[in-house]
Amino acid sequence: MEHRTKPRIGITIGDISGIGPEVVLKTLSDNRVLHYCTPIIYGSAGAVNKYRKLLGLENFNFQTIQSFDQLHPKKTHVLNCLEEEIEFTPGTPTAATGHLARTALLRAAQDLKDGHIQAVVTAPIDKDNTQGEGFQFPGHTEFFTTFFDAPESLMFLVADDFRVATVTGHLPLKEVAHRITPELLIRKLTILDNSLRRDFGIQKPKIAVLGLNPHAGENGLLGTEETEIILPVIEQLKNKGNLVFGPFPADGFFGTRSYKKFDATLALYHDQGLIPFKTIAFERGVNFTAGLPIVRTSPDHGTAYDIAGQNKADETSFREALFAAVDILRVRAEA
């Protein structure tokens, strides 16, 4: 790829006491990545160098930069987000590691808004110790939605042709049923349909919608949300020409691999979608925030403190997230 067409991809380091730095370095130690993008790691050169030595990644080289006019199209870069280096131990999160994660995220988001980078890939954070000025959100999805003034977004998990989105995200289960309204369903299905067209190049997306209750309500015996809310929305969108089907009982839908018949599946709440997705595609899954004017992806796993610094983390999901960002940018440009 010509260097002038390669996108600049910001990579937030996440919590450096987790596996974020490991999966980032393992991904970028393969120099073939540089054929497709110019990576900029937002974080700490000291932490990156510590993991480089700890993991024995002598083939990983990087250039520390202070400004974007120092970028080299054939190098990986690290942008220091704090003036001081912080002491840390892999596997032990602290207020300091959370502060670095938050600072790196805010800097990357602002650079994305200002056009210095074209997409961002976020390594895992500890949602608890990352809270602070500028970041008071239950997760990345909510942060980027607010930061880019989007009225709505969609948590969208992707692994090749297997795609699962969720109507509600980081929300207590007891609140889910009250949040499921016709208006919310229509907004989420519209974002999903638009994303499949705009971000994945699918001209006529075929979407499955899961039921909220066991057995999709069993005709009202086990709940009425399916008959009173979900089915009328599906029929309304079908009448407009959308290929939307359901509601399907979640257990049988995934158990019989019916998801293979659709371009995407819309789950009603977080675990309804993420448990089957991670069971089927954990190693290669990507979390994409759909419905935003920018591109943000991440691996589908967390900080995994229990294996941090032990050279046990699998970088596949992060690598897939990086290439997904590049691919989505390409599809949007072609469209």
VEXGU-376939 format. One record per residue: residue number from 1; x, y, z of N, C-alpha, C in turn. Coordinates in steps of 0.001 Angstrom, whole numbers. Last residue first. Layout:
# residues N
resi, nu, nv, nw, cau, cav, caw, cu, cv, cw
NUM, X, Y, Z, X, Y, Z, X, Y, Z
...
This chain:
# residues 335
resi, nu, nv, nw, cau, cav, caw, cu, cv, cw
335, -17066, 3666, -326, -18490, 3997, -416, -18695, 5480, -721
334, -14342, 3781, 65, -14852, 3297, -1229, -16314, 3646, -1424
333, -14297, 4656, 2718, -13707, 5493, 1650, -14233, 5074, 287
332, -15486, 2497, 4033, -16121, 3834, 4074, -15593, 4721, 2954
331, -13563, 533, 3512, -14928, 375, 2991, -15649, 1724, 2978
330, -11341, 1621, 4897, -11289, 1391, 3450, -12678, 1302, 2843
329, -12250, 1631, 7543, -11857, 2887, 6901, -11848, 2738, 5385
328, -12534, -1131, 7830, -13721, -271, 7887, -13423, 1087, 7269
327, -9848, -1981, 7671, -10829, -2429, 6674, -12058, -1526, 6648
326, -8698, -769, 9941, -8188, -465, 8601, -9223, -817, 7533
325, -10225, -2037, 11931, -10244, -574, 11797, -9775, -156, 10414
324, -9456, -4690, 11511, -10855, -4309, 11312, -10976, -2802, 11141
323, -6792, -4626, 12267, -7102, -4775, 10842, -8565, -4452, 10542
322, -7186, -4292, 15046, -6399, -3339, 14270, -6742, -3415, 12791
321, -8669, -6559, 15697, -9250, -5230, 15921, -8514, -4174, 15115
320, -6845, -8580, 15133, -8074, -8501, 14342, -8724, -7128, 14489
319, -5018, -8020, 17163, -4604, -7902, 15761, -5817, -7789, 14847
318, -6614, -8607, 19394, -6140, -7239, 19170, -5712, -7043, 17721
317, -7041, -11346, 18998, -8182, -10433, 19013, -7737, -8992, 18790
316, -4365, -12381, 19141, -5185, -12511, 17933, -6319, -11493, 17894
315, -2604, -12487, 21261, -2812, -11183, 20620, -3778, -11225, 19451
314, -2879, -14018, 24305, -3031, -14240, 22867, -3403, -12907, 22219
313, -610, -14062, 27036, -1750, -13438, 26358, -1712, -13705, 24865
312, 1628, -14945, 28311, 584, -15930, 28042, -564, -15371, 27207
311, 3689, -13512, 29492, 3842, -13958, 28104, 2834, -15045, 27735
310, 3170, -12382, 31897, 3640, -13769, 31904, 3823, -14353, 30505
309, 1946, -9918, 32111, 3393, -9981, 32243, 3981, -11367, 32193
308, -1117, -11204, 33340, -348, -10055, 32851, 1145, -10241, 33117
307, -2903, -13052, 34197, -1815, -13545, 33339, -913, -12417, 32837
306, -4664, -11660, 35825, -4109, -12912, 36333, -2981, -13471, 35472
305, -5693, -9501, 34430, -4586, -9272, 35355, -3902, -10571, 35797
304, -7309, -8973, 32055, -6722, -10285, 32390, -5504, -10144, 33301
303, -8694, -6874, 30860, -7308, -6658, 31265, -6583, -7945, 31648
302, -10800, -8439, 28329, -10467, -7435, 29320, -8991, -7407, 29666
301, -11720, -8756, 24822, -11384, -9261, 26151, -11003, -8112, 27071
300, -11967, -8155, 22145, -13199, -8470, 22878, -12915, -9039, 24274
299, -10120, -5186, 21143, -10266, -6630, 21319, -11481, -6915, 22179
298, -11774, -2500, 19323, -10983, -3006, 20446, -11039, -4521, 20424
297, -12283, 525, 17394, -12382, -910, 17619, -11565, -1278, 18852
296, -13737, 3259, 15842, -13106, 2783, 17071, -13360, 1285, 17216
295, -14010, 5821, 13604, -13843, 4372, 13714, -13099, 4050, 14998
294, -16628, 8369, 13608, -15233, 7912, 13607, -15217, 6387, 13727
293, -19263, 8893, 13893, -18616, 9442, 12694, -17164, 8996, 12559
292, -21001, 5863, 14939, -20223, 7067, 15202, -19621, 7607, 13907
291, -22200, 3425, 14533, -23056, 4590, 14633, -22333, 5890, 14902
290, -20407, 1007, 16538, -21092, 1438, 15319, -21936, 2677, 15597
289, -17542, 31, 17774, -18606, 953, 18156, -19237, 1523, 16890
288, -16577, -3321, 17971, -16637, -2123, 17140, -17791, -1257, 17607
287, -14558, -5795, 19077, -15625, -4913, 19532, -15539, -3613, 18733
286, -13839, -8949, 17706, -13539, -7513, 17716, -14773, -6762, 18202
285, -12465, -12268, 18151, -13542, -11293, 18177, -13060, -9859, 18290
284, -10769, -14401, 18244, -10641, -13500, 17095, -11690, -12392, 17081
283, -11252, -15834, 20574, -9874, -15560, 20194, -9758, -14505, 19112
282, -14098, -16107, 20737, -13353, -15290, 21692, -11965, -14901, 21188
281, -16318, -17202, 19366, -15281, -16476, 18618, -14364, -15653, 19511
280, -18099, -18642, 20989, -17856, -19086, 19622, -16596, -18464, 19027
279, -18071, -17288, 23403, -17931, -18746, 23396, -17529, -19240, 22009
278, -18555, -14695, 22619, -17227, -15022, 23136, -17003, -16530, 23217
277, -21255, -14993, 21763, -20214, -14503, 20852, -18832, -14912, 21336
276, -22652, -15921, 24030, -22476, -16803, 22856, -21383, -16328, 21920
275, -22101, -13535, 25670, -21748, -14889, 26096, -21636, -15830, 24899
274, -23084, -11287, 24268, -21643, -11475, 24421, -21255, -12861, 24896
273, -25917, -11378, 24195, -25133, -11384, 22967, -23687, -11766, 23165
272, -26667, -11547, 26818, -27382, -12359, 25842, -26609, -12452, 24532
271, -25138, -9602, 28097, -24721, -10999, 28194, -25450, -11912, 27219
270, -26563, -7114, 27127, -25131, -7390, 27047, -24807, -8887, 27019
269, -29687, -7567, 25336, -28863, -7064, 26427, -27470, -7678, 26342
268, -30765, -8376, 22914, -31463, -7337, 23665, -30624, -6771, 24809
267, -28968, -8702, 19798, -29354, -9184, 21117, -29963, -8039, 21905
266, -29136, -9098, 16456, -29323, -8069, 17469, -29816, -8724, 18755
265, -26822, -10333, 14122, -27846, -10661, 15113, -27922, -9537, 16127
264, -26139, -10284, 10589, -25910, -9836, 11961, -27092, -10248, 12827
263, -26663, -11760, 8352, -25470, -10904, 8333, -25138, -10371, 9718
262, -27679, -15207, 8818, -27915, -13766, 8849, -26590, -13010, 8796
261, -27207, -17840, 9124, -28118, -17488, 8038, -28298, -15976, 7902
260, -25734, -18206, 11387, -25020, -18310, 10120, -25889, -17896, 8926
259, -27492, -18302, 13475, -26847, -17019, 13202, -26100, -17026, 11870
258, -28185, -20895, 13891, -29020, -20139, 12966, -28411, -18779, 12629
257, -27036, -22849, 15454, -26186, -22053, 14561, -26991, -21298, 13506
256, -28515, -23949, 17418, -28672, -24542, 16079, -27849, -23815, 15014
255, -27765, -22287, 19534, -27532, -23724, 19616, -27614, -24422, 18272
254, -28672, -19763, 18846, -27234, -20020, 18799, -26930, -21512, 18818
253, -31437, -20335, 18975, -30873, -19609, 17834, -29383, -19863, 17714
252, -31935, -21494, 21443, -32031, -22312, 20242, -31394, -21657, 19031
251, -31467, -19167, 23055, -30729, -20415, 23253, -30751, -21284, 21998
250, -33181, -17060, 22147, -31725, -16935, 22067, -31006, -18271, 22165
249, -35883, -17256, 19956, -35378, -17662, 21278, -33855, -17744, 21232
248, -36344, -14383, 17861, -35927, -15773, 18006, -35540, -16059, 19457
247, -38963, -12278, 16576, -37882, -12531, 17535, -37623, -14026, 17717
246, -37500, -12292, 13247, -37527, -12652, 14654, -38892, -12354, 15257
245, -35801, -10102, 10890, -36566, -11302, 11219, -36482, -11586, 12723
244, -35507, -7845, 8229, -35388, -8025, 9670, -36314, -9160, 10076
243, -34743, -6229, 5720, -34755, -7674, 5938, -34457, -7946, 7414
242, -36861, -3474, 4861, -35706, -4019, 5564, -35853, -5527, 5778
241, -39144, -2384, 3737, -38199, -3056, 2862, -36963, -3608, 3528
240, -41042, -1462, 5375, -40219, -445, 4718, -39148, -1051, 3824
239, -42046, -3728, 6463, -42919, -3006, 5541, -42182, -1887, 4809
238, -39995, -4294, 8239, -40190, -5145, 7062, -41030, -4425, 6012
237, -40489, -2403, 10187, -39293, -2263, 9365, -39370, -3137, 8115
236, -42905, -3416, 11238, -42830, -2044, 10739, -41633, -1865, 9804
235, -42131, -5935, 12124, -43098, -5821, 11023, -43059, -4429, 10406
234, -40402, -5178, 14204, -39908, -5978, 13074, -40838, -5848, 11876
233, -42218, -3876, 15878, -41102, -3134, 15287, -40556, -3868, 14077
232, -43953, -6005, 16627, -44469, -4867, 15859, -43361, -4035, 15206
231, -42005, -7669, 18040, -42622, -8101, 16776, -43218, -6940, 15988
230, -41379, -6039, 20353, -40376, -6478, 19380, -40993, -6836, 18035
229, -43858, -5351, 21768, -42825, -4385, 21368, -41994, -4874, 20195
228, -45719, -7384, 22195, -46159, -5992, 22314, -45146, -4989, 21767
227, -44431, -9836, 21870, -45658, -9573, 21116, -46039, -8095, 21111
226, -42142, -9495, 23553, -42019, -9951, 22169, -43245, -9579, 21341
225, -43095, -8761, 26054, -42296, -7811, 25283, -42197, -8200, 23806
224, -44419, -10519, 27682, -45182, -9917, 26584, -44362, -8961, 25720
223, -43796, -13784, 29061, -43461, -12371, 28904, -44124, -11811, 27658
222, -44561, -16361, 28868, -43355, -16086, 29646, -42912, -14627, 29535
221, -46874, -16271, 27310, -46888, -17042, 28547, -45723, -16672, 29462
220, -46596, -14984, 24873, -47112, -14220, 26004, -47107, -14958, 27317
219, -45447, -16935, 23193, -46755, -16347, 22878, -47406, -15643, 24079
218, -42904, -17283, 24517, -43890, -18382, 24380, -45308, -17835, 24211
217, -40761, -15547, 24830, -42032, -15213, 25452, -43093, -16283, 25379
216, -38546, -16770, 23708, -39108, -15579, 23071, -40528, -15305, 23550
215, -37630, -18617, 25533, -38478, -19093, 24437, -39181, -17949, 23711
214, -37322, -16047, 27975, -37101, -17442, 27586, -38106, -17870, 26521
213, -37329, -12675, 26478, -37690, -13674, 27480, -37330, -15090, 27038
212, -36541, -11228, 24230, -36050, -10837, 25551, -36215, -11968, 26559
211, -35368, -12611, 21104, -36402, -12275, 22066, -35788, -11918, 23404
210, -33271, -11158, 18541, -33563, -12134, 19580, -34721, -11666, 20448
209, -33334, -10728, 15086, -33566, -10085, 16382, -33936, -11164, 17392
208, -31208, -10683, 12233, -32037, -11453, 13160, -32146, -10701, 14478
207, -30969, -9258, 9007, -30753, -9112, 10443, -31728, -9975, 11228
206, -29274, -8724, 6118, -30297, -9603, 6683, -30029, -9725, 8180
205, -28613, -5948, 3976, -28340, -6740, 5177, -29556, -7535, 5652
204, -27660, -5343, 1096, -29016, -5652, 1576, -28911, -6533, 2812
203, -24889, -4768, 874, -25893, -3908, 249, -27311, -4118, 768
202, -22214, -4438, 2882, -23314, -5373, 2607, -24507, -4562, 2108
201, -19937, -3045, 3766, -20193, -3173, 2339, -21268, -4167, 1967
200, -19332, -2383, 6316, -18994, -3742, 5893, -19353, -4026, 4435
199, -20101, 230, 6728, -18823, -208, 7285, -18376, -1580, 6790
198, -22585, 618, 5393, -21514, 1619, 5298, -20140, 1081, 5687
197, -24145, -1726, 5919, -23992, -1175, 4567, -22722, -319, 4458
196, -23884, -2090, 8622, -23616, -3219, 7741, -23415, -2748, 6302
195, -24731, 445, 9482, -23348, 37, 9663, -22985, -1136, 8755
194, -27477, 426, 8884, -26589, 1405, 8234, -25124, 992, 8334
193, -28322, -1651, 10601, -28502, -1763, 9153, -27558, -809, 8412
192, -27640, -488, 13099, -27076, -1769, 12671, -27167, -1938, 11163
191, -29211, 1826, 13145, -27754, 1932, 13208, -27107, 659, 12685
190, -31736, 564, 13074, -31342, 1481, 12000, -29826, 1651, 11969
189, -31738, -828, 15443, -31803, -1580, 14190, -31406, -710, 13003
188, -31691, 1347, 17222, -30583, 395, 17198, -30577, -414, 15902
187, -34153, 2627, 16638, -32882, 3346, 16515, -31709, 2380, 16391
186, -35981, 584, 17193, -35892, 1131, 15835, -34575, 1855, 15637
185, -35550, 250, 19945, -35314, -849, 19001, -35145, -334, 17578
184, -36367, 2741, 20931, -34978, 2314, 21086, -34642, 1208, 20092
183, -39116, 2691, 20233, -38251, 3751, 19720, -36778, 3341, 19794
182, -40150, 498, 21658, -40150, 500, 20191, -39178, 1519, 19616
181, -37862, -314, 24367, -39034, 376, 23834, -39007, 287, 22311
180, -36312, -1434, 27024, -36649, -1941, 25687, -37954, -1302, 25231
179, -36022, -608, 29619, -35371, 189, 28572, -35778, -235, 27165
178, -37203, -2490, 31194, -37802, -1150, 31185, -37231, -281, 30060
177, -35477, -4663, 30875, -36837, -4745, 30336, -37491, -3370, 30239
176, -33072, -3751, 32248, -33130, -3987, 30803, -34548, -3920, 30265
175, -32708, -3539, 34941, -33205, -2358, 34242, -33474, -2603, 32755
174, -31614, -5861, 35872, -32948, -5526, 36360, -33550, -4317, 35638
173, -29019, -5829, 34822, -30035, -6671, 34188, -31451, -6284, 34614
172, -27408, -2681, 34357, -27852, -3752, 35247, -29029, -4519, 34644
171, -25457, -2178, 31433, -26679, -1816, 32158, -27052, -2965, 33096
170, -23785, -1666, 28947, -23372, -1824, 30344, -24488, -1315, 31248
169, -26283, -1933, 26672, -24893, -2304, 26891, -24584, -2544, 28346
168, -29016, -2901, 24556, -28510, -2253, 25759, -27094, -2765, 26020
167, -28772, -4210, 22047, -29648, -3046, 22207, -29218, -2237, 23427
166, -25828, -5333, 20412, -26693, -5353, 21590, -27512, -4065, 21676
165, -24769, -7570, 17752, -24901, -6249, 18356, -25862, -6342, 19535
164, -22620, -9754, 16134, -23657, -9645, 17160, -23620, -8234, 17743
163, -21572, -11678, 13404, -21701, -10330, 13960, -22880, -10287, 14940
162, -19510, -13476, 11405, -20331, -13625, 12611, -20371, -12280, 13317
161, -17663, -13266, 9425, -19062, -13064, 9052, -20030, -13245, 10220
160, -15179, -12142, 11538, -15433, -12543, 10149, -16893, -12254, 9808
159, -16645, -11074, 14182, -15599, -12064, 13917, -15883, -12650, 12534
158, -17740, -8434, 16256, -17537, -8937, 14900, -16408, -9959, 14877
157, -20137, -6634, 18049, -19069, -7625, 18108, -18967, -8344, 16766
156, -21030, -3517, 18884, -21117, -4422, 17745, -19906, -5351, 17781
155, -23006, -1220, 20427, -21932, -2164, 20686, -22070, -3318, 19699
154, -23841, 1827, 19000, -24197, 414, 19071, -22955, -402, 19369
153, -25276, 5059, 19770, -24261, 4186, 19186, -24677, 2748, 19435
152, -26662, 8362, 19456, -26818, 6930, 19765, -25639, 6184, 19155
151, -25917, 10934, 18943, -27154, 10726, 19683, -27327, 9288, 20150
150, -22559, 11899, 19491, -23479, 11045, 18739, -24753, 10843, 19557
149, -20354, 13419, 20331, -21686, 14031, 20262, -22662, 13221, 19415
148, -17979, 12249, 20877, -18213, 12647, 19488, -19660, 13087, 19244
147, -18208, 11711, 23572, -17118, 12575, 23129, -17352, 13086, 21711
146, -20365, 9868, 23697, -20496, 11211, 24257, -19454, 12161, 23678
145, -19210, 7662, 22405, -20510, 8180, 21974, -20701, 9614, 22449
144, -16923, 7202, 23899, -16782, 7688, 22528, -18101, 8237, 21991
143, -18152, 6357, 26385, -17242, 7499, 26305, -17177, 8059, 24889
142, -19589, 4075, 25717, -20313, 5258, 26193, -19441, 6511, 26102
141, -17430, 2408, 24976, -18534, 2690, 24054, -19255, 3975, 24448
140, -15731, 2129, 27227, -15290, 2870, 26048, -16458, 3298, 25170
139, -17815, 2442, 30251, -16956, 1769, 29284, -16577, 2667, 28129
138, -19237, 3956, 32050, -19101, 2519, 32329, -18220, 1782, 31338
137, -17513, 7066, 32802, -18383, 6244, 31957, -18217, 4776, 32327
136, -15915, 9495, 33005, -16822, 8986, 34038, -17925, 8208, 33331
135, -13330, 11209, 32155, -13828, 9855, 31900, -14613, 9378, 33116
134, -12841, 13789, 32953, -12847, 13510, 31523, -13342, 12123, 31178
133, -11535, 12756, 35987, -11899, 13917, 35180, -11768, 13599, 33692
132, -12364, 9242, 36358, -11752, 10488, 36784, -12174, 11614, 35863
131, -11781, 5742, 36111, -12706, 6840, 36355, -11966, 8080, 36861
130, -10022, 3686, 36079, -9892, 4673, 35005, -10808, 5872, 35218
129, -10629, 1831, 37987, -9551, 2777, 38294, -9315, 3801, 37193
128, -12943, 592, 36680, -13000, 1197, 38003, -11889, 2224, 38176
127, -12288, -496, 34258, -13331, 539, 34269, -13409, 1249, 35612
126, -9265, -896, 33040, -9988, -1266, 34254, -11032, -175, 34457
125, -9097, -1458, 29474, -8939, -645, 30679, -9620, -1337, 31851
124, -7494, -2875, 26582, -8428, -2950, 27713, -8062, -2021, 28877
123, -6853, -643, 23791, -6506, -1793, 24616, -7362, -1754, 25882
122, -8528, 528, 20982, -8341, 697, 22421, -7977, -632, 23079
121, -7758, 2216, 18119, -7947, 865, 18652, -7604, 931, 20130
120, -9033, 4720, 16002, -8398, 4374, 17264, -8763, 2942, 17634
119, -8307, 6558, 12969, -9076, 5584, 13740, -8338, 5328, 15038
118, -6743, 8592, 11987, -7974, 8271, 11266, -8858, 7261, 11990
117, -5242, 11474, 13557, -5299, 10035, 13297, -6647, 9732, 12674
116, -5794, 14159, 13364, -4388, 13741, 13332, -4247, 12235, 13103
115, -8378, 15152, 13613, -7949, 14637, 12314, -6493, 14218, 12226
114, -9495, 15869, 15983, -8764, 16913, 15259, -8216, 16439, 13922
113, -10503, 13458, 16883, -11442, 14537, 16553, -10776, 15614, 15714
112, -8080, 12192, 17383, -8995, 11636, 16394, -9988, 12702, 15940
111, -7107, 13750, 19425, -6364, 13705, 18163, -7214, 13129, 17047
110, -9041, 13122, 21360, -8932, 14485, 20866, -8179, 14541, 19545
109, -8511, 10402, 21718, -9836, 10825, 21257, -9784, 12249, 20700
108, -5895, 10494, 22702, -6166, 9855, 21414, -7511, 10297, 20850
107, -6317, 11790, 25164, -5432, 12379, 24154, -5727, 11791, 22779
106, -8012, 10006, 26486, -8474, 11363, 26202, -7629, 12023, 25123
105, -6327, 7737, 26663, -7606, 7666, 25956, -8096, 9058, 25565
104, -4219, 8671, 28223, -3954, 8198, 26866, -5240, 8171, 26039
103, -5600, 9213, 30606, -4924, 10292, 29891, -4659, 9908, 28440
102, -6480, 6654, 31352, -7446, 7722, 31080, -6813, 8833, 30254
101, -4033, 5322, 31731, -5014, 4801, 30773, -6009, 5882, 30373
100, -2906, 6899, 33766, -2264, 6828, 32458, -3252, 6345, 31403
99, -4765, 6344, 35819, -4562, 7721, 35356, -3908, 7741, 33979
98, -4377, 3617, 36198, -5661, 4103, 35712, -5559, 5513, 35164
97, -1832, 3659, 37234, -2039, 2998, 35935, -3379, 3399, 35344
96, -2378, 5071, 39617, -1461, 5630, 38624, -1647, 4971, 37262
95, -4016, 3413, 41073, -4562, 4696, 40633, -3694, 5298, 39543
94, -3307, 107, 39753, -3219, 1171, 40755, -3901, 2422, 40221
93, -3227, -3447, 39354, -3684, -2119, 38940, -3597, -1130, 40090
92, -1095, -5847, 38889, -1526, -5064, 40048, -1941, -3663, 39608
91, -148, -7088, 36635, -1118, -7815, 37445, -1656, -7040, 38627
90, 3061, -5665, 36697, 2047, -6389, 35930, 1144, -7210, 36853
89, 3505, -2748, 38506, 3769, -4187, 38511, 2688, -4878, 37698
88, 5064, 483, 38111, 3921, -420, 38085, 4406, -1864, 38100
87, 5776, 3928, 38195, 6153, 2581, 38600, 4905, 1695, 38597
86, 5771, 6161, 35426, 5148, 5637, 36636, 5662, 4230, 36916
85, 7421, 9115, 34282, 7215, 7676, 34194, 6606, 7183, 35505
84, 5927, 12284, 33476, 6703, 11429, 34361, 6412, 9956, 34064
83, 4248, 13295, 31515, 5637, 13758, 31571, 6502, 12816, 32402
82, 2165, 11194, 29557, 2486, 11796, 30850, 3945, 12222, 30832
81, 2132, 10200, 27042, 960, 10973, 27458, 1111, 11574, 28851
80, 4263, 9761, 24335, 4172, 9819, 25796, 3028, 10734, 26221
79, 3705, 7776, 21689, 3489, 9152, 22111, 3304, 9155, 23625
78, 5511, 5763, 19574, 4949, 5872, 20917, 4877, 7346, 21279
77, 5200, 4084, 16413, 5516, 5247, 17230, 4881, 5132, 18612
76, 6684, 2116, 13888, 5721, 2207, 14974, 6157, 3321, 15909
75, 7386, 3086, 10472, 7765, 2815, 11848, 6536, 2818, 12758
74, 7033, 4066, 7940, 7450, 2669, 8063, 7895, 2318, 9478
73, 6417, 6771, 7979, 5402, 5828, 7491, 5768, 4359, 7665
72, 7011, 8597, 10879, 7674, 7926, 9760, 6736, 6826, 9279
71, 6320, 11728, 12443, 5888, 10389, 12026, 6702, 9890, 10837
70, 6766, 14272, 13209, 7870, 13331, 13391, 7523, 11921, 12917
69, 4496, 15685, 13077, 5431, 15905, 11971, 6671, 15022, 12106
68, 3189, 15158, 15417, 2882, 14318, 14266, 3773, 14587, 13061
67, 5326, 15073, 18355, 4371, 15719, 17450, 4225, 14866, 16195
66, 6933, 13433, 19776, 6260, 14490, 20531, 5194, 15180, 19685
65, 7753, 9924, 19795, 7481, 11197, 19127, 6813, 12166, 20088
64, 9900, 7143, 19617, 9143, 8047, 20482, 8976, 9394, 19787
63, 9636, 4321, 17689, 10186, 5678, 17723, 9301, 6529, 18614
62, 10514, 841, 18110, 9573, 1959, 18043, 10329, 3269, 18109
61, 10625, -2668, 17494, 11288, -1366, 17570, 10251, -255, 17445
60, 10925, -5978, 18231, 9976, -4859, 18245, 10743, -3552, 18453
59, 12713, -7978, 18499, 12436, -7537, 17126, 11439, -6388, 17071
58, 12744, -8634, 21141, 13854, -7826, 20640, 13606, -7297, 19235
57, 10842, -9405, 23256, 10479, -9000, 21898, 11555, -8073, 21325
56, 10723, -10438, 25845, 11760, -10897, 24925, 11475, -10558, 23480
55, 9052, -9467, 27714, 8502, -10475, 26807, 9535, -11001, 25818
54, 10636, -7578, 29007, 10005, -8637, 29784, 9544, -9796, 28904
53, 11301, -5790, 26957, 12334, -6610, 27583, 11736, -7805, 28312
52, 8751, -4768, 26383, 9594, -5277, 25303, 10667, -6202, 25859
51, 7947, -3786, 28823, 7310, -4999, 28304, 8120, -5610, 27164
50, 9672, -1558, 28950, 9692, -2566, 30010, 9080, -3877, 29515
49, 8878, -99, 26714, 10222, -664, 26740, 10352, -1753, 27806
48, 6315, 645, 27533, 6493, -147, 26320, 7857, -829, 26328
47, 6939, 2204, 29759, 6171, 980, 29937, 6329, 62, 28727
46, 8367, 4293, 28488, 8997, 3490, 29527, 8278, 2166, 29732
45, 6467, 5404, 26815, 7606, 4727, 26203, 8317, 3843, 27223
44, 3072, 5211, 27268, 4328, 5481, 27948, 5447, 4696, 27287
43, 575, 6284, 25241, 840, 5702, 26541, 2140, 6154, 27130
42, -494, 5394, 22169, -688, 6446, 23165, -478, 5832, 24548
41, 1167, 4475, 19329, 752, 3996, 20642, 669, 5186, 21589
40, 364, 4524, 16076, 833, 5439, 17118, 284, 4933, 18448
39, 1083, 2964, 12921, 576, 2897, 14302, 1204, 3952, 15211
38, -36, 3145, 9802, 1032, 3751, 10599, 544, 3809, 12038
37, -848, 225, 7826, -1178, 1401, 8628, 90, 1941, 9276
36, 106, -1739, 6120, -1318, -1402, 6071, -1686, -164, 6865
35, 2711, -2323, 6509, 2279, -2206, 5112, 862, -1629, 5027
34, 2986, -2756, 9191, 3331, -1423, 8693, 3019, -1247, 7213
33, 2548, -5425, 9558, 1477, -4501, 9926, 1717, -3128, 9313
32, 4949, -6618, 9109, 4006, -6590, 7988, 2820, -5671, 8270
31, 6349, -6782, 11462, 6517, -5571, 10655, 5586, -5508, 9445
30, 5243, -7733, 14403, 5220, -8235, 13025, 5232, -7019, 12096
29, 4964, -6249, 16622, 6303, -6793, 16383, 6404, -7472, 15020
28, 2336, -5615, 16940, 3153, -4685, 16172, 4578, -5168, 15946
27, 1407, -7788, 18507, 818, -7477, 17201, 1770, -6654, 16350
26, 2972, -7584, 20787, 3032, -8813, 19992, 2459, -8580, 18595
25, 2180, -5055, 21705, 3551, -5275, 21247, 3672, -6538, 20396
24, -549, -5560, 22346, -169, -4498, 21411, 1217, -4775, 20839
23, -427, -7548, 24219, -1072, -7857, 22942, -755, -6795, 21897
22, 1043, -6150, 26264, 1540, -7394, 25670, 896, -7667, 24321
21, -520, -3926, 26992, 776, -3735, 26349, 1303, -4989, 25664
20, -2874, -5440, 28050, -2902, -4528, 26914, -1557, -4339, 26240
19, -2992, -6937, 30302, -2352, -7562, 29143, -2346, -6664, 27916
18, -2281, -4595, 32995, -3006, -5704, 32387, -2275, -6217, 31157
17, -903, -2399, 33681, -724, -3548, 34567, -1531, -4755, 34094
16, -1705, -461, 31925, -413, -1105, 31667, -114, -2245, 32628
15, -4772, -202, 30532, -4130, -308, 31844, -2847, -1105, 31673
14, -4226, 1327, 27277, -5050, 686, 28295, -4362, 698, 29644
13, -2990, 2514, 25121, -2266, 1448, 25800, -3107, 701, 26823
12, -4550, 3099, 22042, -4453, 3480, 23448, -3941, 2288, 24246
11, -3435, 3862, 18972, -3617, 2689, 19827, -3469, 3137, 21271
10, -4381, 5282, 15878, -4015, 5480, 17273, -4337, 4240, 18085
9, -3268, 4998, 12685, -4129, 4342, 13658, -3592, 4599, 15059
8, -3389, 6516, 9652, -2732, 6608, 10951, -3696, 6045, 11992
7, -3619, 4608, 6616, -4204, 5392, 7700, -3303, 5423, 8925
6, -1945, 5021, 3567, -2018, 4262, 4812, -2632, 5119, 5917
5, -1555, 6525, 1373, -2921, 6040, 1581, -3053, 5258, 2879
4, 1103, 7074, 1343, 190, 8221, 1431, -1248, 7791, 1656
3, 2353, 4666, 977, 2345, 5231, 2315, 1386, 6399, 2440
2, 560, 2195, -832, 1313, 3437, -864, 1219, 4122, 503
1, 856, -1191, 0, 0, 0, 0, 891, 1239, 0
